[in-house]
């Protein structure tokens, strides 16, 4: 796994993009930047394992390098599921395809370069939106989630993981500081943390946990519940 050193520079940073440079180190970036990333995938597998039926289709929207689908295809192999990963970054999908072939799963997962905002899909058993919605313009999120809702069969589930802000400013500052210390413990320098924060400014736009839940209920989901939280990172499950 290539180590993420992209922001170890004093040069002016450009807007964050999911390009070839990011794709090459993305797995390390996730492992060191998203608290309990692997555990959330394992919990997702448990939730989907109880919710999906034989032959269901699972979509990972914004699948990046395919880590989540590779894990799910292995854990849920007895359910005869179809796994489809969609992303608009060719560099990410190229990496995902290489990983799928490396683990002999090239015939079990379909990766497709698409704009998830404009994708039509129907009767999915499960949809995964892990750390993806936060990169979509806030003004477009409600309509996007309506399309996700329409694409799910009755009883289907959505997994949504996001970085969030707190409505209480004191807690928000404290949680941000906890995250800052987490990244330092994972080997990022103060320079790297500051440079990446600047690169993500106005690219990653988090909402509060309440705002995300309210959007899911507004588009029609009957039940929404938090299944994981670590300071300013939240994972929700919503049932159609």
C-alpha positions in Angstrom: 0.0 0.0 0.0 1.5 3.3 -1.1 1.9 5.8 1.7 0.0 9.1 1.6 2.5 12.0 1.5 0.6 14.2 -1.0 0.2 17.1 1.4 3.7 17.0 2.8 4.7 20.2 1.0 4.7 23.9 1.7 3.7 24.7 -1.9 0.3 26.2 -2.5 -2.3 23.5 -2.6 -4.9 23.0 -5.3 -8.5 22.0 -4.9 -8.8 18.3 -3.9 -9.6 16.0 -6.7 -9.8 12.2 -7.1 -7.1 12.1 -9.6 -4.3 9.5 -10.3 -2.1 10.8 -7.5 -4.9 10.5 -5.0 -6.0 7.1 -6.3 -2.4 5.7 -5.8 -2.4 6.5 -2.1 -6.1 6.5 -1.4 -6.3 3.3 0.6 -3.6 4.5 3.0 -5.4 7.9 3.1 -8.6 6.3 4.2 -7.0 4.0 6.7 -5.2 6.9 8.4 -7.9 9.6 7.9 -11.2 7.9 8.5 -11.6 6.6 12.1 -12.7 2.9 12.3 -13.0 2.7 8.5 -12.6 -1.1 8.4 -15.0 -1.6 11.4 -17.7 0.4 9.6 -17.3 -1.9 6.6 -17.7 -4.9 8.8 -20.8 -3.4 10.4 -22.2 -2.6 7.0 -21.7 -6.3 6.0 -23.6 -7.4 9.1 -26.5 -5.0 8.4 -26.7 -6.0 4.7 -26.4 -9.7 5.6 -29.6 -9.4 7.6 -31.5 -7.2 5.1 -30.6 -8.6 1.6 -32.3 -11.5 -0.1 -31.0 -14.0 -2.6 -30.1 -12.3 -5.9 -30.3 -8.7 -4.6 -28.1 -6.0 -6.2 -25.9 -3.9 -4.1 -24.7 -0.5 -5.3 -21.7 1.3 -3.9 -22.1 4.9 -5.1 -18.7 6.6 -5.1 -17.0 3.3 -4.7 -13.4 4.7 -5.0 -10.9 1.9 -5.1 -13.5 -0.8 -4.3 -12.4 -1.7 -0.8 -16.0 -2.0 0.5 -17.3 -4.1 -2.3 -14.3 -6.4 -2.2 -15.0 -7.1 1.5 -18.8 -7.5 1.0 -18.4 -9.9 -1.9 -16.2 -12.1 0.2 -18.3 -12.0 3.4 -21.7 -12.3 1.7 -20.7 -14.7 -1.1 -23.4 -17.3 -0.1 -26.3 -14.9 -1.0 -25.7 -14.9 -4.8 -25.6 -11.1 -4.8 -24.7 -8.7 -7.6 -22.2 -6.0 -6.7 -22.0 -2.8 -8.7 -19.5 0.0 -7.9 -20.1 3.4 -9.5 -17.6 6.3 -9.5 -16.9 9.3 -11.8 -13.1 9.0 -11.3 -11.4 6.7 -13.9 -8.3 6.7 -11.8 -10.1 5.3 -8.8 -11.9 2.7 -10.9 -8.7 1.5 -12.5 -7.3 0.9 -9.1 -10.5 -0.9 -8.1 -10.3 -3.2 -11.1 -6.7 -4.0 -10.4 -7.5 -4.9 -6.8 -10.5 -7.1 -7.9 -8.3 -9.0 -10.3 -5.6 -9.4 -7.6 -8.1 -11.0 -5.3 -9.7 -13.1 -8.1 -13.0 -11.2 -7.8 -13.0 -9.6 -11.3 -16.0 -11.6 -12.3 -18.1 -10.9 -9.1 -18.0 -7.1 -9.0 -18.9 -4.7 -11.8 -17.2 -1.3 -11.7 -18.5 1.5 -13.9 -17.5 5.1 -14.6 -20.7 7.1 -14.1 -21.9 10.3 -12.5 -23.9 9.0 -9.6 -26.1 12.1 -9.6 -27.4 11.1 -13.0 -27.5 7.4 -12.7 -30.7 5.4 -13.0 -30.9 2.1 -11.1 -33.9 0.1 -10.0 -34.9 -2.4 -7.4 -31.6 -2.4 -5.5 -31.5 -4.4 -2.3 -28.9 -2.2 -0.8 -27.1 1.1 -1.6 -23.9 2.3 0.1 -23.0 6.0 0.4 -19.9 5.9 2.5 -18.2 9.3 2.7 -19.7 10.3 -0.7 -22.7 12.5 0.0 -20.4 15.1 1.6 -18.7 15.8 -1.8 -22.1 16.5 -3.5 -23.3 20.1 -3.6 -25.6 20.6 -0.6 -28.3 22.0 -2.9 -28.3 18.8 -4.9 -28.4 16.3 -2.1 -32.1 16.1 -1.5 -32.9 15.3 -5.1 -30.1 12.9 -5.3 -31.4 11.0 -2.2 -34.8 10.9 -3.8 -33.3 9.1 -6.7 -31.6 6.7 -4.4 -34.8 6.1 -2.6 -36.7 5.4 -5.8 -34.0 2.9 -6.8 -34.4 0.7 -3.7 -36.9 -2.1 -3.6 -39.4 -2.2 -0.7 -37.5 -3.3 2.3 -34.1 -2.2 0.8 -31.6 -0.4 2.9 -29.3 2.6 2.5 -26.0 2.8 4.4 -24.8 6.4 4.8 -21.5 7.3 6.4 -20.4 11.0 6.7 -18.1 13.4 8.4 -20.5 15.7 10.2 -20.6 19.0 12.1 -22.1 19.5 15.5 -24.9 21.9 16.1 -23.3 22.9 19.4 -20.2 24.9 18.6 -18.3 23.9 21.8 -18.7 20.2 21.1 -17.9 20.8 17.4 -14.6 22.4 18.3 -13.8 19.6 20.8 -14.6 16.9 18.3 -12.5 18.6 15.6 -9.6 18.7 18.0 -10.1 15.0 18.8 -9.9 14.3 15.0 -6.9 16.5 14.6 -5.1 14.5 17.4 -6.2 11.2 15.8 -4.6 12.2 12.5 -1.3 13.1 14.3 -1.3 9.7 16.0 -1.7 8.1 12.6 1.4 9.8 11.3 0.3 13.0 9.7 2.2 16.1 10.4 0.7 19.5 11.3 1.7 20.7 7.8 0.0 17.8 6.1 -3.2 18.2 8.2 -3.3 22.0 7.4 -2.6 21.6 3.7 -5.3 18.9 3.2 -7.8 20.9 5.2 -7.2 23.8 2.8 -7.5 21.5 -0.3 -10.8 20.2 0.9 -12.3 23.7 1.7 -15.6 24.0 -0.1 -15.1 20.6 -1.7 -16.1 18.5 1.3 -19.1 20.2 2.9 -20.4 18.4 6.0 -23.9 18.7 7.5 -25.0 17.8 10.9 -26.2 14.3 11.8 -29.7 15.7 12.3 -29.7 17.3 8.9 -28.7 14.1 7.2 -31.4 12.1 9.1 -34.0 14.7 8.3 -33.2 14.5 4.5 -33.5 10.7 4.6 -36.9 11.0 6.3 -38.1 13.7 3.9 -37.4 11.6 0.8 -39.5 8.8 2.2 -37.3 6.4 4.2 -39.5 4.8 7.0 -36.8 4.2 9.5 -33.4 5.9 10.1 -31.0 5.0 12.8 -27.4 5.7 13.8 -25.3 2.5 14.0 -21.9 4.1 14.5 -20.5 7.3 15.8 -17.0 8.5 16.6 -16.9 12.2 17.4 -17.6 13.9 14.0 -18.0 10.7 12.0 -21.4 9.1 11.7 -22.9 6.0 10.0 -26.6 5.7 9.4 -28.9 2.9 8.2 -32.2 3.8 6.5 -34.9 1.4 5.4 -37.4 1.9 2.6 
